Amino acid sequence: MVNFLAIAGAVLAADHPGEVMPDRHWDFVHLDLTVKVDWESESVTGTAVHQVEPLGRPYGWVRLHQVALDIAEVLVNGREVQGWRLGNDTLDIPVPPGRDAEVTVSWRTTPDSGMHFRGQRGSADEIREVWTHGEPEENRYWFPGWDYPNDLFTVTTHVEVREPFVALANGVLEEKTPLGDGWNRYSYSFDYPIANYLIAIAAGEYRSYDADGVVPLEFIASRRAREEDVRQTLATSAEQMVYFGESFGTPYPFPVYRQLFVQRFKHSGMENSSFTILNDGLLRHKDEEVTIRDQMLVAHELAHQWFGDLLFCYGWREMWLKEGLAEYYSYRWLEHHYGPGLAASWMKSTLNMADDDANPMSPRGWSEGEEQYSSVYSRGAAV
């Protein structure tokens, strides 16, 4: 058995030039993120406060990743600074070298990626909503941060939305604060190391249903979705959480687990830490069968809470570790729940796909092209 908590808490050292990942001169310790999401204008205004500590040789610049953000103000240790530099996807900020620093950036943007607005006039969407998807490097389109998985930090997230929207984020809801004129601020805390791409928010006309589990389970969907459909689709969640905790020798690591169904999600699901977002095409009506593939998807995203969120990949070239293990343990759950015959059939299909896949599991370089993803599931699970 492996104690994943000990691994996740390890401090990461500085990187070396020439590695297939961005050079790191600072350890990002904590992010306090405040965003005001305006569905009408499809825009977001925000402030990000980063607590950073130096790594290795003193360095006089902190680099954040951003794309097309309209930067309004930059502060270092509470004082406005000049001389910061914008690149195509970076923001470099001068700081006193060799000392801890607090770096604050305020901005506004209408994001082209990372944050997605649904329910606009003329669309087929049923409700108005906003949701984010950060993997691999899309969160930089709606807030500035260290957008690469070779650093981890804790995060508090404050999301301001207008009624009737409800806001969701990683971790525990600490407070809902009325701001006047129909606006509310939802404040969440996540006191565990998290990679930037796993930070997520959503806001919409949602209804939440509680369920019993090792930790509080929240099933969330459109106000137009039927409760019985939501519960039926996610009915295996509690059993899967117990099984994975026993299998890994580490209980579910976070204080809450949310599963949210959204419209026109980019993929089938995404394992944001403590907060999985699922495509609402997965929802099954009362008279429809919840398929084995549906249950495996729910299991896959839940297994990621250990493999990918607690135990993380240092860089994208090794993402087969998290995807392969999550896929493999979805088969193990099938074996546990239905017996070895069905699981063996699914695994055989995966082995056949792995044999036919010529892409490397761990490429020497990284591209965001979809071809990079094909082998990490089937071949990763086969290994």
Secondary structure, DSSP 8 states (H G I E B T S, - for coil): ---HHHHHT-------TTSSS----EEEEEEEEEEEEETTTTEEEEEEEEEEEE-SS--SEEEEE-SS-EEEEEEETTEE----EE-SSEEEEE--TTS-EEEEEEEEE--SSSEEEE--TTS--SS-EEEE--TTTTGGGTS-B--STT--EEEEEEEEEETT-EEEESSEEEEEEEEETTEEEEEEEEEEEE-GGG--EEEESEEEEEE-SSS-EEEEEETTS-HHHHHHHTTTHHHHHHHHHHHHTS---SS-EEEEEETT-SSSEEEETTEEEEEGGG---TTS---HHHHHHHHHHHHTTTBTTTB--SSGGGTHHHHHHHHHHHHHHHHHHH-HHHHHHHHHHHHHHHHH--S-SS-SS---SGGGTHHHHHHHHH-
